[in-house]
Amino acid sequence: DGSSASDVNILSDDREVARRLIDKANSSKQQDHVADETNPLTTILFQSSHQDQRIRTEHLPWPNLPPLYLGPIHLNTSLSEGGGRGYVASQDLSPGTCVLIEEPLLGGWSDEQQENAQHILDCLLELHPRKEKVDHIFHSLEAGHPIDTLDSIQIVDMMNTLEGDAAYCEQQQSLVTLASKQQIFNPDNSLLSARDINRLLLTLRYNGFESGLYLHFSMFNHNEDPNCIKFRPEDESTSTKSIPNKYSEARTTRYVKKGEALTLHYLENPREVSHASRRKIIWDQHRFDIGEAHSFLNLPSLYESELVGGKFPESTLSGANNDSDTTATVNIEKSLDDLEEMYMEIEQAFKSKI
């Protein structure tokens, strides 16, 4: 799997430390817990072990690249949403439960990663869209058979768009040539084709977060009202610590029933973003539509939080309309971005003087 024995031992030691810390925090939380009459569930203390972590992660798609910590969750491969796969709660969970801690597989691209391209390619095989599915879709089209609408949008239309870009096609062919030269193979030992390069690009696009590409976090499905939140690892350029935290973790935001699917919002920045902006960003990167106002009627609290001047601002897949309320919301978002950038510049300037 591209890891040395010493790497595996270090990872094993880190996982054991993480497990002990989380178990200690869970014990403290349980002791301090006060009976909550609004709690509809019977939450119990979750305590793991080194063996428990090893056994449960062996059944994940990447047994040789386990997460640092796997909470009381398991992967369900028969869900009705998100391509049929996703994490579900293994027991009733209380708010604040740590369910996953993981380091990104890729935080960017470098020459070092190029040297490890075969290993990275092997890791990406389980991510959407998988090679066997892409091949099946195009074989179906060639045979004149219908395909799923979402598959048409996310795979066929996107690949056709890529193929229509002359500059991209030139880069694509250079990657095909490079893969052949470096003997980078598919699982069936065939060399990478132009379609394989397209699939890999879509895999990075659809599964990437702002802070990088994660294998196990990619198994979470999106929800506009998620029951979990993902915290980003610390940015080395802005962290005040000598050794920044390189891991990302997910915690529950409310009570979650046993068997309930665990969801995240694919926008990693936790601050408020308007419906119009979220809709455009999600469509641009992931090619699915979170919907218009009527899609939120079954989420009253979320619907109310979106109201501007007592009405739900209209939006399109290309972003906000030009009405005054929506424009004001977009301007607020831009102002927050500017303030965040100014804060980071001031913090960096202050650190450089210490």
DOTIGU-735691 format. One line per 5 residues: number of its first residue (from 0); for each residue x negated, y negated, z of N, C-alpha, C. Coordinates in steps of 0.2 Angstrom, whole numbers, plus 5000, padded with zeros to 4 digits. Layout:
// residues N
NUM = X,Y,Z,X,Y,Z,X,Y,Z  ... .
This chain:
// residues 354
0 = 4996,5006,5000,5000,5000,5000,4996,4994,5000  4989,4994,4999,4985,4989,4998,4982,4986,5005  4984,4990,5011,4981,4988,5017,4976,4993,5020  4971,4990,5023,4966,4994,5026,4968,4997,5033  4964,5002,5035,4966,5005,5042,4966,5000,5047 .
5 = 4961,4995,5047,4960,4990,5052,4966,4985,5052  4968,4984,5046,4974,4979,5045,4980,4982,5048  4981,4989,5047,4987,4992,5050,4987,4992,5057  4981,4993,5060,4980,4993,5068,4981,4986,5071  4979,4981,5067,4980,4974,5069,4988,4973,5069 .
10 = 4991,4975,5064,4998,4974,5063,5002,4978,5069  5000,4984,5070,5003,4988,5075,5002,4985,5082  4997,4982,5083,4995,4979,5090,5000,4972,5090  5000,4968,5085,5005,4962,5085,5012,4964,5086  5014,4970,5083,5021,4972,5083,5023,4974,5090 .
15 = 5018,4977,5094,5019,4979,5101,5019,4973,5105  5015,4968,5104,5015,4962,5108,5022,4959,5107  5024,4958,5101,5031,4955,5099,5036,4958,5103  5036,4965,5102,5042,4969,5105,5042,4968,5113  5037,4968,5116,5037,4967,5123,5039,4960,5125 .
20 = 5037,4955,5121,5039,4948,5123,5047,4947,5122  5049,4950,5116,5057,4950,5115,5060,4953,5120  5058,4959,5122,5062,4963,5127,5062,4960,5134  5056,4956,5136,5056,4952,5142,5061,4946,5141  5061,4943,5136,5066,4938,5135,5073,4940,5135 .
25 = 5074,4946,5132,5081,4949,5133,5083,4950,5140  5078,4953,5144,5080,4955,5151,5081,4949,5155  5078,4943,5154,5079,4937,5157,5085,4934,5155  5087,4935,5149,5093,4932,5146,5099,4936,5149  5098,4942,5150,5104,4947,5153,5105,4945,5160 .
30 = 5099,4944,5164,5100,4942,5171,5103,4936,5172  5102,4931,5168,5104,4924,5169,5111,4923,5166  5114,4929,5163,5120,4929,5159,5126,4928,5164  5130,4923,5163,5136,4922,5167,5142,4924,5163  5147,4928,5166,5153,4931,5162,5156,4925,5159 .
35 = 5157,4926,5152,5160,4921,5148,5167,4924,5146  5173,4921,5148,5179,4923,5146,5181,4923,5139  5177,4918,5135,5178,4917,5128,5175,4923,5124  5170,4927,5127,5167,4932,5124,5171,4938,5122  5173,4939,5116,5177,4944,5114,5174,4951,5114 .
40 = 5167,4951,5115,5164,4958,5114,5161,4960,5120  5158,4966,5120,5155,4969,5126,5148,4970,5124  5144,4964,5125,5137,4964,5123,5133,4968,5128  5128,4972,5126,5123,4976,5131,5116,4974,5129  5112,4975,5134,5105,4973,5134,5102,4978,5129 .
45 = 5098,4975,5124,5094,4979,5119,5087,4979,5121  5085,4985,5122,5078,4986,5124,5075,4991,5118  5069,4989,5115,5066,4993,5110,5060,4997,5113  5057,5000,5109,5050,5003,5111,5046,5004,5105  5040,5005,5106,5035,5006,5100,5038,5011,5095 .
50 = 5040,5017,5098,5042,5023,5094,5049,5021,5090  5053,5017,5094,5059,5015,5091,5058,5010,5085  5053,5006,5086,5052,5001,5080,5049,5005,5074  5045,5010,5076,5042,5014,5070,5047,5018,5067  5051,5021,5070,5056,5026,5067,5061,5022,5063 .
55 = 5064,5016,5066,5069,5012,5062,5066,5009,5056  5060,5006,5056,5057,5003,5050,5055,5008,5045  5054,5014,5047,5052,5019,5042,5058,5020,5037  5064,5019,5039,5069,5020,5034,5071,5013,5030  5067,5008,5031,5068,5002,5027,5065,5003,5020 .
60 = 5066,4999,5015,5063,4999,5008,5056,4999,5008  5053,4996,5013,5045,4995,5013,5042,4997,5020  5042,5004,5021,5040,5007,5027,5033,5005,5029  5029,5004,5024,5022,5002,5025,5021,4995,5026  5026,4991,5025,5025,4984,5027,5031,4982,5031 .
65 = 5031,4985,5038,5037,4983,5042,5037,4976,5045  5043,4973,5047,5043,4967,5050,5039,4967,5056  5037,4961,5059,5034,4961,5065,5039,4964,5071  5045,4962,5070,5050,4964,5075,5057,4965,5072  5060,4971,5073,5066,4973,5070,5071,4973,5076 .
70 = 5076,4969,5077,5081,4969,5082,5086,4974,5081  5092,4974,5085,5097,4979,5085,5101,4978,5078  5098,4979,5073,5101,4979,5066,5099,4985,5062  5103,4987,5057,5100,4992,5052,5103,4990,5045  5100,4993,5040,5101,4991,5033,5107,4996,5031 .
75 = 5112,4992,5028,5118,4996,5026,5118,4995,5018  5118,5001,5015,5118,5001,5007,5124,5002,5004  5130,5001,5007,5136,5002,5004,5141,4996,5006  5138,4990,5006,5142,4984,5008,5146,4982,5001  5151,4979,5002,5155,4977,4996,5153,4970,4994 .
80 = 5148,4967,4997,5145,4961,4995,5137,4961,4994  5135,4956,4990,5128,4955,4990,5124,4961,4987  5127,4964,4981,5123,4969,4978,5124,4976,4982  5128,4976,4987,5129,4982,4990,5125,4984,4996  5120,4979,4997,5115,4980,5002,5115,4974,5007 .
85 = 5113,4976,5013,5113,4970,5018,5112,4973,5025  5110,4969,5030,5109,4971,5037,5116,4970,5040  5117,4975,5045,5123,4974,5049,5121,4975,5056  5125,4973,5061,5123,4974,5068,5124,4981,5070  5119,4983,5074,5120,4990,5077,5123,4991,5083 .
90 = 5125,4985,5086,5129,4984,5092,5132,4977,5093  5136,4976,5097,5138,4969,5098,5133,4965,5100  5132,4959,5097,5127,4955,5098,5129,4948,5101  5126,4945,5106,5127,4939,5109,5124,4933,5105  5126,4927,5106,5122,4922,5102,5115,4921,5105 .
95 = 5111,4920,5100,5104,4919,5102,5099,4925,5101  5103,4931,5100,5099,4937,5099,5094,4937,5093  5088,4939,5095,5083,4939,5089,5084,4946,5085  5085,4945,5079,5086,4951,5075,5081,4953,5070  5076,4948,5069,5071,4949,5064,5065,4944,5065 .
100 = 5059,4946,5064,5053,4942,5064,5049,4945,5059  5047,4940,5054,5043,4943,5048,5038,4937,5045  5033,4940,5043,5028,4935,5039,5029,4935,5032  5029,4930,5028,5031,4930,5021,5025,4934,5017  5028,4938,5012,5023,4941,5008,5019,4937,5004 .
105 = 5023,4931,5001,5020,4926,4997,5022,4919,5000  5017,4915,5001,5018,4908,5003,5017,4903,4997  5014,4906,4992,5012,4902,4986,5008,4907,4981  5005,4905,4976,5001,4909,4972,4994,4907,4972  4989,4912,4972,4982,4910,4972,4978,4916,4968 .
110 = 4972,4915,4967,4968,4920,4963,4968,4926,4967  4968,4926,4974,4967,4931,4978,4973,4936,4977  4979,4933,4976,4985,4937,4975,4985,4940,4968  4982,4936,4963,4982,4939,4957,4978,4946,4957  4973,4946,4961,4969,4952,4962,4973,4958,4965 .
115 = 4978,4956,4969,4982,4961,4972,4989,4961,4968  4989,4960,4962,4995,4960,4958,4999,4966,4958  4995,4972,4958,4999,4978,4957,5003,4980,4964  4999,4978,4969,5003,4979,4976,5009,4975,4976  5008,4968,4974,5014,4964,4975,5020,4966,4970 .
120 = 5018,4968,4964,5023,4971,4959,5027,4977,4963  5023,4981,4966,5026,4987,4969,5031,4985,4975  5029,4980,4978,5033,4977,4984,5040,4974,4981  5039,4971,4975,5045,4967,4972,5050,4972,4969  5049,4978,4968,5053,4983,4965,5060,4984,4968 .
125 = 5060,4983,4974,5066,4984,4978,5071,4977,4978  5068,4972,4976,5072,4966,4976,5076,4965,4970  5081,4961,4971,5086,4959,4966,5083,4954,4961  5083,4955,4954,5087,4961,4951,5081,4967,4950  5083,4973,4952,5079,4978,4951,5078,4981,4944 .
130 = 5072,4983,4943,5070,4985,4936,5075,4990,4933  5077,4995,4936,5082,5000,4934,5089,4997,4932  5091,4992,4936,5097,4988,4934,5097,4984,4928  5091,4981,4927,5090,4976,4922,5090,4981,4915  5086,4986,4915,5086,4991,4910,5093,4993,4908 .
135 = 5096,4995,4913,5103,4998,4912,5108,4993,4909  5107,4986,4911,5111,4981,4908,5110,4980,4901  5104,4980,4899,5102,4979,4892,5103,4985,4887  5103,4991,4890,5105,4997,4887,5112,4997,4885  5116,4995,4890,5123,4994,4890,5125,4989,4884 .
140 = 5122,4984,4884,5123,4979,4879,5122,4981,4872  5116,4985,4871,5114,4988,4865,5119,4993,4863  5122,4996,4867,5127,5001,4866,5134,4999,4865  5135,4992,4866,5141,4989,4865,5146,4989,4871  5143,4991,4877,5147,4992,4883,5148,4986,4887 .
145 = 5153,4984,4890,5154,4978,4894,5150,4978,4900  5148,4972,4903,5144,4972,4909,5147,4967,4914  5145,4968,4920,5148,4963,4925,5147,4956,4924  5152,4952,4925,5151,4945,4924,5145,4942,4928  5144,4943,4934,5139,4940,4938,5132,4943,4935 .
150 = 5132,4949,4933,5125,4952,4930,5124,4948,4923  5129,4946,4920,5128,4942,4913,5125,4935,4915  5128,4932,4920,5126,4925,4922,5119,4926,4925  5118,4930,4930,5111,4930,4933,5105,4933,4930  5107,4938,4925,5102,4941,4922,5101,4940,4914 .
155 = 5107,4941,4911,5106,4941,4903,5106,4933,4901  5110,4929,4904,5110,4922,4902,5103,4919,4904  5101,4920,4910,5095,4917,4913,5089,4920,4908  5089,4926,4906,5083,4928,4902,5084,4925,4895  5090,4924,4893,5090,4921,4886,5088,4914,4886 .
160 = 5089,4911,4892,5087,4904,4893,5079,4903,4893  5076,4908,4897,5069,4908,4897,5066,4910,4890  5069,4914,4886,5067,4916,4880,5067,4910,4875  5072,4906,4876,5073,4900,4872,5068,4894,4873  5063,4895,4878,5058,4890,4879,5052,4892,4876 .
165 = 5049,4889,4871,5043,4890,4868,5037,4891,4872  5037,4886,4877,5031,4885,4881,5031,4891,4886  5037,4893,4889,5037,4899,4893,5035,4905,4889  5038,4906,4883,5036,4912,4879,5029,4913,4879  5025,4907,4878,5018,4908,4877,5015,4910,4883 .
170 = 5017,4907,4889,5015,4910,4896,5016,4917,4897  5022,4919,4895,5025,4926,4896,5020,4930,4892  5019,4929,4886,5014,4934,4882,5007,4934,4885  5005,4928,4888,4998,4928,4891,4998,4933,4897  5004,4933,4901,5005,4937,4907,5005,4945,4905 .
175 = 5009,4946,4899,5009,4953,4897,5002,4955,4895  4998,4951,4892,4991,4953,4890,4987,4954,4896  4988,4949,4901,4984,4950,4907,4985,4956,4911  4992,4958,4911,4994,4964,4914,4991,4970,4911  4991,4970,4904,4988,4976,4900,4981,4976,4902 .
180 = 4977,4971,4902,4970,4971,4903,4968,4973,4910  4972,4971,4915,4971,4973,4922,4974,4980,4924  4977,4983,4919,4980,4990,4920,4985,4990,4925  4990,4985,4925,4995,4984,4930,5002,4988,4927  5004,4993,4931,5009,4997,4928,5016,4997,4932 .
185 = 5021,4999,4928,5028,5000,4931,5028,5007,4935  5033,5008,4939,5033,5015,4942,5032,5021,4938  5035,5020,4931,5034,5026,4927,5028,5026,4923  5023,5022,4925,5016,5021,4922,5016,5018,4915  5021,5014,4914,5022,5010,4908,5019,5003,4909 .
190 = 5016,5000,4904,5013,4993,4905,5019,4988,4905  5018,4983,4908,5023,4978,4909,5025,4975,4902  5031,4974,4901,5034,4971,4895,5036,4964,4896  5038,4961,4891,5041,4954,4891,5047,4954,4896  5051,4959,4895,5057,4959,4899,5055,4960,4907 .
195 = 5050,4964,4908,5048,4965,4915,5045,4958,4918  5042,4954,4914,5039,4948,4916,5045,4943,4918  5050,4943,4914,5056,4939,4915,5060,4942,4922  5060,4948,4923,5063,4951,4929,5059,4949,4935  5053,4949,4935,5049,4947,4940,5050,4939,4942 .
200 = 5050,4935,4937,5051,4928,4938,5058,4927,4941  5063,4931,4939,5070,4930,4942,5070,4933,4949  5066,4938,4950,5065,4941,4957,5062,4936,4962  5057,4932,4960,5054,4927,4964,5059,4921,4965  5063,4920,4960,5068,4914,4960,5073,4916,4965 .
205 = 5076,4921,4964,5082,4923,4968,5081,4925,4975  5075,4927,4977,5074,4930,4983,5069,4925,4988  5067,4920,4984,5062,4915,4988,5066,4910,4992  5063,4909,4998,5065,4904,5003,5060,4898,5002  5061,4892,5004,5057,4886,5004,5050,4888,5007 .
210 = 5050,4892,5012,5043,4894,5015,5040,4900,5013  5043,4903,5007,5039,4908,5004,5044,4914,5003  5041,4920,5000,5045,4926,4999,5044,4931,5004  5050,4933,5007,5050,4938,5012,5053,4944,5010  5051,4950,5011,5054,4956,5009,5060,4958,5013 .
215 = 5060,4958,5020,5065,4960,5024,5071,4955,5025  5069,4948,5025,5074,4943,5025,5078,4943,5018  5075,4945,5013,5078,4946,5006,5084,4950,5007  5085,4954,5012,5091,4959,5013,5097,4956,5016  5096,4950,5019,5101,4946,5021,5105,4943,5016 .
220 = 5112,4943,5016,5116,4940,5011,5118,4933,5013  5120,4929,5008,5121,4922,5010,5129,4921,5012  5130,4916,5016,5136,4914,5018,5136,4907,5020  5142,4903,5018,5142,4896,5020,5143,4895,5027  5146,4900,5031,5146,4900,5038,5143,4906,5041 .
225 = 5136,4906,5041,5132,4912,5043,5133,4913,5050  5132,4919,5052,5131,4921,5059,5124,4921,5062  5119,4920,5057,5112,4920,5059,5109,4913,5056  5103,4911,5060,5099,4906,5057,5092,4908,5057  5089,4906,5051,5082,4908,5050,5078,4902,5052 .
230 = 5073,4903,5056,5068,4897,5058,5062,4898,5054  5059,4893,5051,5054,4893,5046,5047,4894,5050  5042,4897,5048,5035,4897,5051,5033,4890,5051  5028,4889,5055,5025,4882,5056,5021,4880,5050  5021,4874,5047,5017,4872,5042,5010,4870,5044 .
235 = 5005,4873,5041,4998,4872,5044,4996,4865,5043  4999,4861,5038,4997,4854,5037,5000,4850,5042  5005,4852,5046,5009,4847,5050,5009,4850,5058  5007,4856,5059,5007,4859,5065,5002,4856,5070  5004,4855,5076,4999,4853,5081,4995,4858,5085 .
240 = 4997,4864,5083,4993,4870,5086,4987,4872,5082  4982,4874,5086,4976,4876,5083,4977,4882,5078  4982,4887,5080,4983,4892,5076,4991,4892,5075  4993,4889,5069,5001,4889,5068,5004,4896,5068  5010,4896,5070,5014,4902,5070,5016,4903,5062 .
245 = 5014,4909,5060,5015,4911,5053,5021,4915,5052  5025,4916,5057,5030,4921,5056,5037,4916,5056  5042,4919,5053,5049,4917,5053,5053,4921,5057  5058,4919,5060,5062,4923,5064,5070,4921,5063  5074,4926,5064,5081,4925,5063,5085,4927,5070 .
250 = 5089,4922,5072,5093,4924,5078,5101,4922,5076  5105,4926,5080,5112,4925,5079,5114,4918,5082  5119,4916,5079,5122,4909,5081,5129,4910,5084  5131,4916,5085,5138,4917,5088,5138,4924,5090  5144,4926,5093,5145,4933,5094,5146,4937,5088 .
255 = 5143,4943,5087,5143,4947,5081,5145,4954,5083  5151,4956,5080,5153,4963,5082,5149,4968,5079  5148,4974,5082,5145,4980,5079,5148,4982,5072  5143,4983,5068,5145,4984,5061,5146,4978,5056  5146,4972,5059,5148,4966,5055,5141,4964,5051 .
260 = 5142,4962,5045,5136,4960,5041,5133,4954,5044  5126,4954,5044,5123,4948,5046,5121,4944,5040  5122,4937,5041,5121,4933,5035,5117,4927,5037  5114,4924,5032,5110,4918,5032,5113,4913,5027  5111,4906,5028,5112,4901,5023,5105,4901,5019 .
265 = 5106,4902,5013,5099,4902,5009,5095,4896,5009  5099,4890,5011,5095,4884,5012,5091,4884,5018  5085,4884,5018,5081,4885,5025,5081,4879,5029  5081,4873,5026,5081,4867,5030,5087,4867,5034  5087,4867,5041,5093,4867,5045,5097,4861,5046 .
270 = 5094,4855,5043,5098,4849,5044,5104,4849,5039  5109,4845,5041,5115,4845,5037,5114,4843,5029  5117,4846,5025,5117,4845,5018,5124,4845,5015  5126,4840,5011,5133,4840,5009,5135,4846,5005  5141,4847,5004,5144,4853,5000,5141,4852,4993 .
275 = 5142,4846,4990,5140,4845,4983,5132,4847,4982  5128,4845,4987,5121,4846,4986,5120,4854,4987  5123,4857,4992,5122,4864,4993,5124,4868,4987  5130,4866,4984,5133,4869,4978,5128,4869,4972  5125,4863,4971,5120,4863,4965,5114,4867,4966 .
280 = 5111,4866,4973,5105,4870,4974,5106,4877,4974  5111,4880,4977,5112,4887,4977,5113,4889,4969  5117,4886,4965,5118,4888,4958,5111,4887,4955  5107,4882,4955,5101,4881,4952,5096,4887,4953  5096,4889,4960,5091,4894,4961,5093,4901,4961 .
285 = 5100,4902,4964,5102,4909,4964,5107,4911,4959  5110,4906,4956,5115,4907,4951,5121,4911,4953  5124,4908,4959,5131,4910,4961,5134,4904,4964  5140,4903,4963,5144,4897,4965,5147,4898,4972  5146,4893,4976,5149,4893,4983,5156,4891,4983 .
290 = 5158,4888,4977,5165,4886,4976,5167,4879,4978  5173,4877,4976,5176,4870,4977,5179,4870,4984  5183,4865,4985,5186,4864,4992,5191,4870,4994  5194,4873,4989,5199,4878,4991,5195,4885,4994  5189,4885,4992,5185,4891,4995,5183,4890,5002 .
295 = 5185,4885,5005,5183,4883,5012,5189,4883,5017  5195,4884,5014,5201,4883,5018,5202,4889,5023  5198,4894,5022,5199,4900,5027,5193,4898,5033  5189,4893,5032,5184,4891,5037,5186,4884,5039  5191,4883,5043,5194,4877,5045,5188,4872,5048 .
300 = 5184,4875,5053,5179,4870,5056,5174,4868,5051  5172,4872,5046,5167,4870,5041,5171,4865,5036  5177,4867,5034,5181,4862,5030,5181,4855,5033  5183,4855,5039,5183,4848,5042,5177,4844,5043  5171,4848,5044,5165,4845,5044,5163,4842,5037 .
305 = 5166,4844,5032,5164,4842,5025,5168,4836,5023  5173,4834,5027,5178,4828,5025,5174,4822,5025  5175,4818,5020,5173,4811,5020,5179,4806,5019  5180,4802,5023,5186,4798,5023,5193,4802,5023  5193,4807,5026,5199,4812,5027,5200,4816,5021 .
310 = 5195,4816,5016,5196,4821,5010,5190,4825,5009  5190,4830,5005,5185,4835,5004,5182,4832,4997  5176,4830,4997,5173,4827,4991,5172,4832,4985  5174,4830,4980,5174,4834,4974,5166,4835,4972  5165,4841,4969,5158,4842,4966,5159,4847,4960 .
315 = 5153,4847,4957,5152,4852,4951,5146,4856,4952  5145,4861,4947,5139,4864,4948,5133,4860,4946  5134,4854,4943,5128,4850,4942,5127,4845,4947  5131,4845,4953,5130,4841,4958,5136,4837,4960  5135,4831,4963,5141,4827,4965,5144,4823,4960 .
320 = 5150,4822,4960,5154,4817,4956,5151,4810,4958  5153,4805,4954,5151,4798,4955,5156,4794,4959  5161,4797,4963,5165,4793,4967,5161,4790,4973  5164,4785,4976,5160,4781,4981,5159,4785,4987  5163,4789,4989,5162,4793,4995,5156,4798,4994 .
325 = 5156,4802,4989,5151,4807,4987,5145,4803,4987  5145,4797,4983,5138,4794,4982,5135,4792,4989  5140,4789,4993,5137,4787,5000,5134,4793,5004  5137,4799,5003,5134,4805,5006,5127,4807,5003  5127,4807,4997,5120,4808,4993,5115,4803,4996 .
330 = 5117,4797,4996,5112,4792,4998,5110,4793,5006  5114,4795,5010,5112,4797,5017,5107,4803,5017  5108,4808,5012,5104,4813,5012,5097,4811,5010  5097,4806,5005,5090,4804,5002,5087,4800,5008  5091,4796,5012,5088,4792,5017,5085,4797,5022 .
335 = 5088,4802,5024,5085,4807,5029,5079,4810,5026  5079,4812,5019,5072,4814,5016,5067,4809,5017  5068,4803,5016,5063,4798,5016,5061,4797,5023  5065,4797,5028,5063,4797,5035,5059,4803,5038  5061,4809,5035,5057,4815,5037,5050,4814,5034 .
340 = 5049,4812,5028,5043,4811,5025,5039,4806,5029  5042,4800,5031,5038,4795,5035,5036,4798,5041  5040,4802,5044,5038,4805,5051,5032,4809,5050  5032,4813,5045,5027,4818,5044,5020,4814,5043  5021,4808,5039,5015,4804,5037,5012,4801,5044 .
345 = 5017,4798,5048,5015,4795,5054,5011,4801,5059  5014,4807,5059,5012,4812,5063,5005,4814,5061  5004,4814,5054,4997,4816,5052,4992,4811,5054  4994,4804,5053,4990,4799,5054,4988,4799,5062  4992,4800,5066,4991,4801,5073,4986,4806,5075 .
350 = 4987,4812,5072,4983,4818,5073,4976,4817,5071  4975,4813,5065,4968,4812,5063,4964,4807,5067  4968,4804,5072,4964,4799,5076,4963,4802,5083  4965,4808,5084,4964,4812,5090,4957,4815,5090 .
